[in-house]
Structure formats: C-alpha cells, structure tokens
Amino acid sequence: MIVKGIILLGVNARMNLEILEEIVPYKIRISERVFCSAVIVAGGKGTRMESKINKVFMEICEKQTILRVLDVFQENSLINEIILVVNERDKDYCEQVVDKNIYTKLKKVLSGGKRRQDSVSNGLKKVSEEAVVVLVHDGARPLVTHDIIQRSIEEAVKYEAVTTAVPVKDTIKISDADGFVCETPERNTLWAVQTPQVFKKELLLEAYNNAENLNIQATDDAMLVERLGHKIKLVEGSYENIKITTPEDIAIAEAILKYREIGY
C-alpha cells in the first residue's frame, strides 16, 4: 500500500494530504510531519501530599513518579524532545536522578517559577526552533498512555489547540458565597480536564505573551489560549490518567498499574 501511494503521488503531484494519510501508517505520518516538543511541568511543592519530598520523586511500584512520566515520553515515537521543569530546590537532585543516557530526548532540566504558569513559560523559552507543536504535561500524571499522546498530537495538528479530558461522572453543584447551591449545570456538558494539553507552538507563545502583557492568571494553558478567542478541542483522556496529589493517589496508581499487568 505504501509503494502504491508513492507511485500515485508521482503521477499526480496534487494528490491531497488526506488520501496520503490513509496510505501511510499513523505513527509514521505524524512523526515525519511534525516536530513535537514536550514540556513536563513538575515544579510544585506538593504540600497536600504531606511529605518532606516532592511528590514527583515518590515511588509508585518501586519507581519514582517522574521517571514513569519520562519513560512514556522517551519511548513515544512522536516526541522529539523533552524539557523538564522542576522546583528550583529539586533541580540538582533531579539531575542526579534522571540518567540522560537513558532519557536521550531530554534536552534540559530547568527551574520552575512561583506558579505553574511561570514554570510552563520557562519551559517554552527552551523549546527548539524546529518545534511545530508543544505538548504540556503534568509531571504528577505518570499513567498517561501512548494512545492519549498520539491522539492529542493528531488533533492539535488539525485544530491547533487541544486538551485531554474525561466526562464528569458526578453531579456538580455551584455554590454561592454562603455555601448554598445556586446552580446545577447539565452533567453531560461537563468535562474534567487533564494533561497533556497540546498546541501549535506559535499559538501558545502568543497566549503566554498576551497573559504577561495583561497580567492574566490561569490554572492551565488552555485557559490562556481561550483568552485569545481560540477554541479548544477536547480529546477524551482516561480515568486512569490520574494526578498524584494526595497520599491515597499513590495507592490508586499502584492498583491501576497492577490491573494493567493483569488485564491488558
């Protein structure tokens, strides 16, 4: 099929990209077409973890959380480079823990800022000039899968801005200042946002420049892009793609890993 596609392309130079994409395997067509930089943000203090060490260095099934994250992005064929942003106090330790002979895609380990937003901004400044797409991922989400990464990049190529998310399972209530329910939004319109979030590089840079100029603060990158008036495409993530935040999350993550070993 690939040979047939090449012959057809030679006969008709105007053959559109959609037809070629049907011929060339999924992973090959994306990795050849797009240079993708991954900014892994692990700059938080992890105060809710009630631990003296940063949560990204806590072990899940005998392996540190941040190494599990790096494993996935190192092994993914669509990722060309990795920028790791950590808390300034953890930078030296992180450079000792992360073996660059194993994580050959790791371009830089940087110190983060006071806010997540500042940490992402620091990472963006070190992204390669070749990058077309930038993927931002929480260093505390070690159970992200190759499938989620691939679908997110594919959709970002089409729509320029995407975030992974899952439909909310519970009914959500909005309260007033006194703690009384004032609204119950329709559950089928609600999504819980995860990472990765993936953007065309120039769009994300514009969003961050706009945020700096107007002193806009946001809890995720998609919010900054939304402020430009750009639509964000939702890509379904996974309920297994949890964020390690509190002590019980370690136990949940270990249970998920064991389930994957048995069930997959």
VEXLUM-396031 format. One line per field, with one value per residue (C-alpha): x, y, z. Coordinates in steps of 0.2 Angstrom, whole numbers, always signed. Layout:
N
px = X|...;
py = Y|...;
pz = Z|...;
end
This chain:
264
px = +0|+14|+23|+6|+4|+21|+18|+1|+10|+22|+8|-2|+8|-8|-14|-21|-14|-30|-28|-9|-14|-25|-10|+4|+4|-2|+14|+25|+14|+14|+32|+38|+27|+28|+42|+34|+42|+36|+36|+35|+30|+35|+38|+25|+29|+16|+10|-6|+5|+10|+28|+45|+50|+42|+28|+36|+50|+39|+39|+25|+28|+46|+49|+49|+34|+44|+54|+37|+32|+49|+48|+32|+38|+55|+48|+34|+40|+30|+40|+56|+62|+58|+60|+58|+54|+56|+55|+72|+76|+74|+84|+101|+93|+83|+98|+106|+91|+87|+100|+102|+110|+93|+82|+91|+77|+79|+86|+85|+81|+75|+70|+51|+43|+31|+16|+13|+11|+28|+35|+27|+34|+51|+50|+43|+58|+69|+59|+68|+66|+61|+45|+29|+18|+21|+14|+12|+10|+10|+25|+12|+2|+13|-1|-3|-3|+5|-13|-18|-2|-4|-22|-19|-5|-15|-30|-18|-11|-29|-36|-21|-26|-32|-34|-37|-52|-64|-83|-88|-96|-104|-117|-109|-116|-111|-112|-114|-103|-113|-112|-129|-132|-136|-135|-134|-126|-130|-118|-117|-109|-95|-78|-63|-48|-32|-15|-7|-13|-6|-4|+4|+19|+16|-2|+4|+18|+5|-6|+8|+14|-4|-5|+11|+5|-12|-7|-19|-18|-24|-24|-20|-13|-30|-37|-24|-27|-46|-42|-36|-53|-47|-57|-50|-54|-57|-49|-55|-42|-43|-50|-33|-23|-24|-14|-4|-9|-13|-6|-21|-17|-1|-11|-23|-9|-1|-18|-20|-3|-6|-23|-14|-2|-16|-30|-21;
py = +0|+12|+8|+11|+28|+34|+29|+38|+53|+53|+53|+66|+79|+87|+72|+79|+75|+66|+52|+51|+49|+34|+25|+29|+22|+33|+35|+37|+51|+62|+60|+64|+79|+87|+91|+90|+96|+90|+102|+92|+103|+96|+112|+111|+109|+95|+102|+91|+75|+78|+73|+80|+76|+82|+70|+68|+59|+47|+29|+20|+2|+5|+18|+37|+46|+57|+43|+34|+50|+52|+33|+36|+52|+44|+29|+38|+40|+56|+66|+74|+82|+84|+99|+96|+110|+106|+116|+126|+117|+100|+104|+97|+81|+79|+80|+66|+55|+57|+47|+56|+41|+33|+49|+54|+65|+76|+92|+102|+102|+119|+128|+132|+148|+153|+147|+133|+146|+153|+136|+132|+149|+144|+128|+137|+148|+132|+124|+120|+132|+117|+114|+115|+108|+109|+97|+102|+88|+87|+78|+71|+61|+45|+34|+44|+32|+32|+32|+48|+57|+51|+56|+73|+77|+72|+83|+98|+97|+99|+111|+120|+118|+103|+97|+79|+77|+65|+67|+71|+56|+65|+79|+96|+109|+128|+137|+155|+164|+157|+139|+136|+128|+142|+131|+113|+113|+99|+85|+80|+96|+95|+88|+86|+92|+83|+84|+83|+99|+101|+117|+124|+132|+150|+150|+145|+158|+171|+166|+167|+184|+190|+184|+193|+209|+209|+201|+186|+171|+154|+137|+128|+133|+130|+145|+157|+151|+153|+172|+174|+169|+152|+137|+122|+104|+91|+74|+60|+55|+41|+40|+30|+46|+52|+66|+61|+74|+66|+50|+39|+43|+33|+18|+21|+22|+6|-3|+4|-2|-19|-20|-16|-30|-42|-35|-29;
pz = +0|+4|-13|-22|-13|-18|-37|-36|-29|-43|-56|-48|-38|-32|-23|-6|+11|+17|+4|+8|+26|+23|+15|+27|+44|+58|+68|+53|+45|+61|+67|+49|+48|+65|+77|+94|+110|+127|+142|+158|+172|+189|+199|+213|+231|+234|+251|+250|+249|+267|+263|+265|+247|+231|+226|+209|+217|+227|+221|+213|+212|+216|+203|+205|+198|+187|+179|+175|+166|+157|+152|+142|+133|+129|+121|+111|+93|+91|+104|+98|+113|+132|+143|+161|+173|+192|+208|+210|+226|+217|+202|+207|+214|+199|+188|+198|+197|+179|+168|+152|+144|+146|+143|+127|+122|+137|+131|+148|+166|+171|+187|+188|+194|+208|+198|+186|+173|+176|+175|+158|+152|+157|+148|+132|+131|+129|+116|+99|+85|+75|+86|+77|+91|+110|+122|+140|+153|+172|+180|+193|+179|+177|+170|+153|+138|+121|+114|+123|+117|+99|+98|+106|+94|+79|+85|+88|+71|+64|+77|+84|+102|+112|+130|+136|+147|+153|+156|+174|+182|+197|+198|+200|+211|+210|+227|+232|+245|+259|+254|+247|+230|+217|+201|+195|+177|+165|+168|+150|+146|+160|+157|+170|+162|+162|+153|+140|+133|+115|+105|+89|+96|+89|+96|+114|+113|+108|+123|+135|+129|+130|+148|+153|+145|+153|+169|+166|+178|+174|+181|+164|+147|+138|+148|+141|+124|+126|+131|+113|+107|+101|+103|+112|+105|+118|+117|+128|+140|+153|+171|+174|+169|+187|+195|+210|+223|+240|+249|+243|+225|+226|+231|+217|+204|+210|+209|+191|+186|+193|+184|+168|+171|+173|+162|+147;
end
